[in-house]
Structures are given as C-alpha cells and as structure tokens.
C-alpha cells in the first residue's frame, strides 16, 4: 500500500509562470519544499488531477531526474489516472506537445529552462502545457499564481523511485506510469509531414550536413532520424549525448554559442548544410556553406516554399510572427495572398490562430519556428523542412537565399542583447522611452527621421483578448524599425533586447555585413534610448 503524506508548507506568493514556465536557479528549485510547493500550486491552479492523464519529460539538465520522480509521486497523490513519461525522463518540448495531442492527455509537465545553461549553478524550469499541447494561456498561469499565494500544504506519495530507464509500464499506487521511447512517436509524425525518401536520396547523392545537438535533448532524435533513418553518415550529429550541464556550454543555437558549428560552416571544405537546436529542442539555427540564415529569414523562406513539403502541398491557411520578428514574412504572405498575423512574443499567442485554422506556419525571431503539427516551436522539424526544400529545389542554401532576396527584398536584421542589466536601470530606461513615444514622430535622431512610434498591444482575433505592454516600436524613414523589449527568460537581473531592421531592395547591396548595413539604425537606437550611457555597456553581450 502506498502512503500519501500531507506536508504543511508556506505560500510561495509571486511565483507566476511566464510563457516558458517558471524559471529559477537550479539551487532555488532544490531548496527543500520549493519544487513540491510549485507542483502542488499547478495541481491546485488547474482544478486538480483526479482521473486525469499527464505527459511528463524534460531536457535532461541537472536535477531533471530527481524532479521527475517528485512530479510522479505528487501526481499519484493527487489522484492522476496515468502519467506518460519519456524514457529516462527525457522528452523534447515538441515531442511532449505531440504526445499530449496524440494520446488525448489532459496536459503535461515539461522540465526545462529551454536555452538557458544547466548544471548545479545553472537554471531549471517547470512548464505546464494544456490539452492542446501548447503552453498554458494567461487564464491558467493566473490561476497557478493565485494558488501559490494560498498554499498551506502539499501531498506526495512515500514510495521508492520508479525505474524510468526501461520502456514499459509500472504502478505508483493507483496511478499507471507508462514509460515510452521519447523518439519513436515524434519520428513517425515527421515521416508523415516530410518526404523522407527525397531527403534520403539527397544525402545519398553526396549532400553533406552537420547537426549540433549542443549536448542537449535533440541528440537522440537527430541520431535516430538524420543518421539511422535518413542515412547521414555517423558523425553528422555532434554533441549528441544529453548532458546535465550541456557539456558546460550554453545550449542556445546562435552564432555565439554554436561557434564550433559556425567556424566549420564558414571554413574550407564546409558541409552543404548546418543546423543546431537548443536545450529542450524547440529552437533551431540554420547555416549554409558560408552563409548564416537569420531566424526571421528562415521563417519567410519556409513560408515561400511550403508547398515543397507533402503536409503543406495544398498551401498555407495563413502565417504568424511575433512582433519583434522581421517583416520579411509579411511580404511573402502578401505575395501568397494569405493572412499574416503579428502577435506578442510567446508561443501561447500562436495557439488560438493554429487551433482556429487561421495560421499554418508561425515563428519568432528568437530561433523558434513551428506549424500546426504541434503547439510548440520545433527545432528538428525546421531542419527537416529545410532539407526537404533543398531536396526539392536542388538549390544550395546560399542560392535559395539569393533567389528569395531578389524576389522579396532583404530585411537586414539583428538583435542586440544586454544581459544581467541592473533591473532598476532597465526599468527606468524602458519607462523613459515609453513616456516619450508620442513626441518622437517627426524628430530626427542620428540622422534618421522617426515616422511613427507606439507600444505594441495585441487584440486576439479569435477570442478578443487584449494583451498590452508588449514592446516599444519606433519606425524610421526608409523602412527602418527599432524595437525595445525587456525579456523574461533570464534568471539574473534584466535582459534588454534591441531589435533592429531595415529593408533593402538594391541588388548591389544584398550581401553587405548586417551590422554594417544597420549601422545608422544602431546609432539611432543608442541615441533614442541612451542605452550605452545608462547601462555602462559599450556593446551588447550577444549579437544575433
């Protein structure tokens, strides 16, 4: 007989999950009762678990294995009927979303801090996904927040750990635990979407690729799909074994943190195609021989060539992008005669559009793209999408980008991240610019005239909900744009993000260095915000 223990505890008021769940330092989650308090708050916030089915998995970061056992024992104590858990408590975020949807689960717990570093001194996170497979909407996260402030006790089963190393079934009290291969269901879905035979033939014909799993969760998926199924040679996937501290690296797929891959792709005898994914497998970076593809351009290219892929051969219902993402997608949508929705940052905002059939593809500038196949962004899906397009068109990545820019123009685009900024300084900087937005149109800063300025608010076209305060926008003459946001994905201080873009139609200037092409707008942004002076930073921590 399994014993259920009720443990008296204190509220953890103020712990509201964001778009990507609750993220804290690993040491905070390991504080006695902290994880248990938060999980109980999730159960309370969603109306309990009695008779429900959950999906559980994570990215394999430090504390993932222990946290999974806590979640299982607390789910059993709460009366859950079944928990479907990835073998060794591993599931990529898109694979978890697919399992929730395909198995008709009531929701799921994803143990991850996404692209943040892991390890004892790194970050940890818990995210609750709802029954459509997507991140919890505001109404649910508000209820969880309220529950954290009212918590007086949690319940947990006192039992030995479940052996999660073997696929199969086990009982935990009256709850069934189903341990599944984390890759197989996801691979079957990818085989339904893409032309695996055509990709396999491309690789067999000598096409060379490199995939950097960044010591994170997509390693097993990439080994199985790219190497074993599609025939890429052994060694195509690098850093493919998930590590609790991500090989002491930063599992964020951008040119800074995936430098080894970038150096190879920009060097002599580079492969034809390179890609990387992040900690929990929902982000991607695309690189060709000698060319880096921005996430915004990647999204636009996928939309423009979607009919190359069997699942989208009939065309797209519509597309969507987060507001800071470049406007390259907008011109593709206009050419295709389909709707293009601009949403706040956060994948949950795409959920209503996908569920309502208004959008098929969507993406964010922060290396996330996805479609209606799941309700999360999906890194390996994007890689397979690119491979399918390259196989169908016979073009290289560079040739495809040149053709795209010749047709639609090029949106030069960069994001400048200022990390761990003093929160008071960051808040004041944003507040001061917000207060001046109405005065900016008509002014000239660093030689560029401001044509418009506002703070982005989003009215959901499906349910009518309104989201305010989603970022400050400044439009400049000649099609330039500056966006300033405070990011919520860090765990120390504040992260200020500047998004800078301009449209270029001159064929003679399609291959300029992006930082050079955007130099005037970068100067204007610094003058407008006073960022360098106020933060004491002479340059951003990360440029992407």
C-alpha positions in Angstrom: 0.0 0.0 0.0 1.3 3.4 -0.9 1.3 6.1 1.8 0.3 9.6 0.9 1.9 12.2 3.1 0.5 15.8 3.6 3.3 18.2 4.3 2.5 21.6 5.8 4.2 24.4 4.0 4.3 28.1 3.3 2.9 30.0 0.3 5.4 30.9 -2.4 3.5 34.1 -3.5 4.6 35.8 -6.6 5.8 32.7 -8.5 3.9 33.3 -11.7 4.9 31.1 -14.6 5.7 33.0 -17.8 5.3 32.0 -21.4 8.1 29.4 -20.9 7.0 28.4 -17.4 8.7 29.2 -14.1 12.5 29.5 -14.3 14.8 29.9 -11.4 18.3 28.9 -10.5 18.7 25.2 -10.0 19.6 25.8 -6.4 16.3 27.5 -5.8 14.3 24.6 -7.2 16.4 22.3 -5.0 15.6 24.2 -1.8 13.5 22.0 0.5 9.8 22.0 -0.5 10.2 24.6 -3.3 9.6 22.2 -6.2 6.9 20.4 -4.3 5.2 23.7 -3.4 5.2 24.8 -7.0 3.9 21.5 -8.4 1.1 21.5 -5.9 0.2 25.0 -6.9 0.0 23.8 -10.5 -2.4 21.0 -9.5 -4.5 23.4 -7.5 -4.5 26.0 -10.2 -5.8 23.6 -12.9 -8.5 22.3 -10.7 -6.8 19.1 -9.5 -5.6 15.9 -11.2 -8.3 13.4 -10.2 -8.7 10.9 -13.0 -6.5 12.9 -15.4 -3.7 11.8 -17.8 -0.5 13.8 -18.0 2.6 13.7 -20.1 6.0 14.2 -18.3 9.5 14.8 -19.6 12.4 17.2 -19.7 15.6 18.1 -21.4 18.0 16.1 -19.2 19.5 19.1 -17.4 20.8 18.8 -13.8 18.0 17.9 -11.4 15.7 16.7 -14.2 15.8 13.0 -13.0 15.1 13.9 -9.4 12.3 16.4 -10.3 10.6 13.8 -12.5 10.3 11.4 -9.5 8.8 14.2 -7.4 6.3 15.0 -10.1 5.3 11.4 -10.4 4.8 10.9 -6.7 2.8 14.1 -6.4 0.7 13.2 -9.4 -0.1 9.9 -7.8 -1.0 11.6 -4.5 -3.3 13.9 -6.4 -5.3 11.0 -8.0 -4.0 11.1 -11.5 -5.0 8.1 -13.6 -1.9 7.9 -15.8 1.3 9.7 -16.5 3.1 9.1 -19.8 6.8 9.8 -19.3 9.7 9.7 -21.6 12.4 7.1 -21.0 15.0 8.4 -18.5 12.6 11.3 -18.0 13.6 12.8 -21.5 11.2 14.4 -23.9 11.9 17.3 -26.2 9.3 20.1 -25.8 7.8 19.5 -29.3 7.7 15.7 -28.7 5.9 16.3 -25.4 3.4 18.6 -27.2 2.8 15.8 -29.8 2.3 13.2 -27.1 -0.2 15.3 -25.3 -2.2 15.8 -28.5 -1.9 12.3 -29.9 -2.6 10.5 -26.7 -5.5 12.8 -25.7 -3.8 13.8 -22.4 -5.2 16.5 -20.2 -1.9 18.3 -20.1 1.8 17.9 -19.4 4.7 18.9 -17.3 7.9 19.9 -19.2 11.0 20.1 -17.0 13.3 22.6 -18.8 14.7 26.1 -18.8 14.9 26.0 -22.6 18.1 27.5 -23.9 19.4 28.6 -20.5 22.6 27.0 -19.1 22.2 24.0 -16.9 24.2 22.3 -14.1 24.2 22.9 -10.3 25.0 26.6 -10.9 22.7 26.9 -13.9 19.0 27.2 -14.4 16.0 24.9 -14.0 12.3 25.3 -15.0 8.9 23.8 -14.9 6.3 24.4 -17.6 2.7 23.3 -17.7 1.2 22.6 -21.1 -2.6 22.3 -21.6 -4.6 19.7 -23.5 -3.9 21.2 -27.0 -0.2 20.6 -26.4 0.7 24.3 -26.1 1.9 26.5 -23.2 -0.7 27.4 -20.6 -2.7 30.6 -21.5 -2.8 33.6 -19.3 -6.0 32.4 -17.5 -4.3 29.2 -16.4 -1.0 30.9 -15.3 -3.0 33.5 -13.4 -4.8 30.7 -11.5 -1.5 29.0 -10.8 -0.1 32.3 -9.5 -3.1 32.7 -7.2 -2.6 29.2 -5.9 1.0 29.8 -5.0 -0.2 32.6 -2.6 -2.8 30.4 -0.9 -0.8 27.2 -0.5 -0.7 25.7 3.0 0.3 22.0 2.3 1.2 19.6 -0.5 0.6 15.9 -0.9 3.2 13.3 -2.0 3.4 9.5 -2.1 6.1 8.0 0.0 7.5 5.3 -2.3 10.6 4.2 -4.0 11.7 5.7 -7.3 10.1 4.4 -10.5 12.7 2.8 -12.8 12.4 5.1 -15.9 15.3 3.5 -17.7 13.2 0.9 -19.4 10.2 1.3 -21.8 7.1 -0.3 -20.2 4.5 0.2 -17.5 4.6 0.5 -13.8 2.2 1.3 -11.0 2.5 4.0 -8.4 -0.3 3.5 -6.0 -3.5 3.6 -8.1 -1.7 5.6 -10.9 -0.3 3.9 -14.0 3.1 5.1 -15.3 3.7 4.4 -18.9 7.4 4.8 -19.9 7.7 5.5 -23.7 10.6 5.8 -26.2 10.9 9.6 -26.4 11.8 9.5 -30.1 9.5 7.0 -31.8 6.2 8.8 -31.8 7.9 12.1 -32.9 9.8 10.4 -35.7 6.5 8.9 -37.0 5.0 12.3 -37.1 8.0 13.7 -39.0 7.7 10.9 -41.5 4.1 11.9 -42.1 5.0 15.5 -42.7 8.1 15.3 -44.9 9.3 13.4 -47.9 11.8 11.2 -46.2 12.6 9.3 -49.5 13.6 12.6 -51.2 15.7 13.7 -48.3 17.3 10.3 -48.1 18.2 10.5 -51.8 19.7 14.0 -51.4 22.0 12.7 -48.7 22.8 9.5 -50.7 23.8 11.8 -53.6 26.7 13.3 -51.6 24.9 16.1 -49.8 26.8 16.8 -46.5 25.3 18.1 -43.4 26.2 18.8 -39.8 23.8 19.0 -36.8 25.0 20.3 -33.4 22.7 19.0 -30.6 24.6 21.2 -28.1 24.8 18.3 -25.6 21.0 18.7 -25.2 17.8 16.7 -25.7 17.7 16.7 -29.6 20.8 14.4 -29.7 18.8 11.1 -29.6 16.2 12.5 -32.0 18.9 13.6 -34.5 20.9 10.4 -34.3 17.8 8.3 -35.0 16.2 10.5 -37.7 19.2 12.1 -39.5 21.7 9.2 -39.3 19.9 6.0 -38.8 16.7 6.7 -40.8 17.8 9.2 -43.5 21.3 7.8 -44.0 23.5 10.7 -43.0 27.0 9.3 -42.0 27.8 8.6 -38.4 29.4 11.7 -37.0 26.9 14.0 -38.8 25.4 14.7 -35.4 27.9 16.3 -33.0 27.4 16.8 -29.2 24.6 14.3 -29.4 24.6 12.9 -25.9 22.4 14.9 -23.4 24.4 16.2 -20.5 23.2 17.6 -17.2 25.3 20.7 -17.7 25.2 20.7 -21.6 28.9 20.0 -21.8 29.5 23.1 -19.7 28.1 25.1 -22.6 25.2 27.3 -23.3 22.5 25.4 -25.3 21.3 28.4 -27.3 21.5 27.9 -31.1 23.0 31.1 -32.3 26.4 32.1 -33.9 27.9 32.9 -30.5 27.1 29.8 -28.6 27.3 27.4 -31.6 30.7 28.8 -32.6 32.2 25.4 -33.4 29.5 24.8 -36.0 29.7 28.3 -37.3 33.5 28.0 -37.7 33.1 24.8 -39.7 30.4 26.2 -41.9 32.4 29.3 -42.7 35.7 27.4 -43.3 37.2 25.5 -46.1 35.5 22.2 -47.1 32.4 23.2 -45.2 29.4 20.9 -45.4 26.4 21.9 -47.5 24.1 22.5 -44.6 24.5 23.1 -40.9 22.0 23.3 -38.1 21.7 23.4 -34.3 19.0 23.1 -31.7 18.7 24.2 -28.1 18.3 22.6 -24.6 14.7 21.4 -25.0 14.7 21.0 -28.7 12.3 23.8 -29.7 14.7 26.2 -31.3 16.9 26.0 -34.4 19.7 27.7 -36.2 20.2 27.3 -40.0 23.5 27.8 -41.7 24.6 27.2 -45.3 28.2 26.9 -46.6 29.5 30.4 -45.9 26.0 31.9 -45.1 24.1 32.3 -41.8 20.3 32.4 -42.2 18.5 34.6 -39.6 15.5 33.0 -37.9 13.3 35.7 -39.5 14.6 34.9 -43.0 14.3 31.2 -42.3 10.6 31.6 -41.4 10.0 33.6 -44.6 11.8 31.0 -46.7 9.7 28.2 -45.2 6.5 30.0 -46.0 7.6 30.8 -49.5 8.5 27.2 -50.3 5.9 25.4 -48.1 4.4 23.5 -51.0 7.6 21.6 -51.4 6.6 19.6 -48.3 3.9 17.0 -48.6 2.0 18.1 -45.5 1.7 21.7 -46.8 1.4 20.9 -50.5 -2.1 22.4 -50.6 -0.9 25.7 -49.4 -1.0 27.6 -46.1 -4.1 28.9 -44.4 -2.1 31.8 -43.0 1.1 32.7 -41.2 2.0 34.4 -38.0 5.1 36.0 -36.5 5.9 37.6 -33.2 6.1 41.4 -33.3 9.9 41.7 -32.9 10.4 39.2 -35.8 11.4 41.0 -39.0 8.8 41.8 -41.5 10.2 39.5 -44.2 7.3 37.1 -43.6 4.8 39.9 -44.3 5.8 40.3 -47.9 5.7 36.5 -48.6 2.2 36.4 -47.2 1.2 39.3 -49.4 2.6 37.5 -52.4 0.8 34.3 -51.5 -2.5 36.1 -50.8 -2.8 34.8 -47.2 -3.2 36.4 -43.8 -0.2 37.4 -41.8 -0.7 37.9 -38.0 1.5 39.9 -35.7 1.4 38.6 -32.1 3.3 39.3 -28.9 6.4 37.2 -28.1 5.4 33.9 -26.6 4.3 30.7 -28.3 1.0 30.6 -26.5 -0.2 33.5 -28.6 0.0 31.4 -31.7 -2.2 28.7 -30.2 -5.5 30.3 -30.9 -4.6 31.0 -34.5 -3.4 27.4 -35.1 -6.4 25.9 -33.3 -8.8 28.1 -35.3 -7.2 27.2 -38.6 -6.2 30.8 -39.4 -2.4 30.0 -39.5 -0.4 27.0 -40.6 3.2 28.3 -40.0 4.4 30.6 -37.3 7.7 31.8 -35.8 9.7 34.0 -33.6 13.0 35.8 -34.2 14.5 34.0 -31.3 15.1 30.9 -33.4 11.7 29.3 -33.0 9.5 28.1 -35.9 6.7 25.7 -36.0 3.4 24.7 -37.6 0.0 23.3 -36.8 1.5 19.8 -36.3 2.1 20.6 -32.6 1.5 23.6 -30.4 5.2 24.4 -29.7 8.1 25.6 -31.8 10.1 22.7 -33.1 13.8 22.7 -33.9 14.3 19.4 -35.7 11.1 19.9 -37.7 12.6 23.2 -39.1 15.8 21.4 -40.0 13.8 18.7 -41.9 11.7 21.4 -43.6 14.9 23.0 -44.9 16.3 19.6 -46.1 13.0 18.9 -47.9 13.1 22.2 -49.7 16.8 21.8 -50.7 16.0 18.3 -52.0 13.0 19.5 -53.9 14.6 22.7 -55.5 18.1 21.4 -56.0 19.5 24.7 -54.8 22.1 25.4 -52.1 21.3 27.4 -49.0 23.1 30.4 -50.5 21.4 30.1 -53.9 18.0 29.8 -52.2 18.6 32.9 -50.1 19.8 35.0 -53.1 16.7 34.0 -55.1 14.5 34.8 -52.1 16.0 38.3 -51.6 15.9 39.0 -55.3 12.1 38.4 -55.3 11.1 39.9 -51.9 14.0 42.2 -50.9 16.2 41.6 -47.9 15.3 42.6 -44.4 18.7 43.3 -42.8 18.1 42.3 -39.2 19.9 42.0 -35.9 19.1 41.5 -32.2 21.3 43.1 -29.6 21.0 41.5 -26.1 22.2 43.3 -23.0 22.1 40.7 -20.3 22.1 40.9 -16.5 21.4 44.6 -16.5 20.5 46.1 -13.2 16.7 45.8 -13.1 16.2 49.4 -11.8 18.3 50.8 -14.7 16.5 48.6 -17.3 13.0 49.5 -16.0 13.8 53.2 -15.9 15.3 53.1 -19.5 12.1 51.5 -20.8 9.8 53.8 -18.8 11.5 56.9 -20.1 11.3 55.9 -23.7 7.7 54.9 -23.2 6.9 58.3 -21.9 8.4 60.0 -25.0 6.8 57.8 -27.7 4.2 60.4 -28.6 6.8 63.1 -29.1 9.1 61.1 -31.4 7.3 61.2 -34.8 8.9 63.9 -36.9 12.1 64.0 -34.8 15.5 63.2 -36.3 17.9 61.1 -34.3 21.4 60.2 -35.6 20.4 61.5 -39.0 17.2 59.3 -39.3 13.7 60.7 -39.1 11.1 59.0 -36.9 7.9 58.3 -38.8 6.0 56.5 -36.1 6.2 55.2 -32.5 4.0 53.2 -30.2 3.7 50.4 -27.6 2.5 47.2 -29.2 -0.8 45.8 -28.0 -2.5 42.7 -29.4 -6.1 42.0 -29.8 -6.6 38.3 -30.3 -8.7 37.8 -33.5 -10.1 34.5 -32.2 -11.1 35.2 -28.6 -10.9 39.0 -28.5 -8.5 39.1 -25.5 -6.2 42.1 -25.3 -2.5 42.0 -24.4 -0.9 45.3 -23.6 2.7 46.4 -23.0 4.3 44.0 -25.5 7.2 46.1 -26.6 8.1 49.6 -27.8 8.3 50.3 -31.5 9.9 53.1 -33.4 9.6 53.3 -37.2 12.2 55.2 -39.2 12.2 56.7 -42.7 13.2 54.2 -45.4 11.6 51.2 -43.8 13.8 51.0 -40.7 12.5 49.8 -37.4 13.7 49.7 -33.8 12.0 47.6 -31.2 12.9 47.5 -27.5 11.7 44.9 -25.0 12.5 43.6 -21.5 12.9 39.9 -21.8 11.6 37.5 -19.1 13.8 34.5 -20.0 16.8 35.3 -17.7 17.2 34.5 -14.0 19.6 37.3 -13.1 18.9 41.0 -13.4 17.1 42.1 -16.6 17.8 41.4 -20.2 17.3 44.4 -22.6 16.7 43.4 -26.2 17.0 45.7 -29.1 15.7 44.5 -32.5 16.9 46.5 -35.5 15.9 46.1 -39.1 15.7 47.8 -42.5 14.5 46.7 -45.9 17.0 46.7 -48.9 15.8 46.3 -52.5 19.1 47.2 -54.3 20.6 44.0 -55.8 24.0 45.5 -55.4 23.6 45.6 -51.6 22.1 42.2 -50.8 25.3 40.8 -49.4 26.5 43.5 -47.0 27.5 42.7 -43.5 24.3 43.1 -41.4 26.0 45.1 -38.7 27.4 47.5 -41.3 24.0 47.6 -43.2 22.3 48.6 -39.9 25.0 50.9 -38.6 22.8 54.0 -38.9 19.9 52.4 -37.2 22.1 51.0 -34.4 23.4 54.6 -33.7 19.8 56.0 -33.8 18.7 53.3 -31.2 21.5 54.3 -28.9 20.7 58.0 -29.1 17.0 57.3 -28.6 17.4 55.1 -25.6 20.7 56.3 -24.0 21.4 52.6 -23.6 25.2 52.8 -23.7 25.4 55.7 -21.2 22.7 54.4 -18.8 23.9 50.7 -18.7 27.7 51.5 -19.0 27.9 48.9 -21.8 29.9 49.8 -24.9 28.5 46.8 -26.8 25.8 44.1 -26.4 26.6 40.8 -24.8 25.2 38.9 -27.7 24.5 39.9 -31.3 22.3 37.7 -33.4 
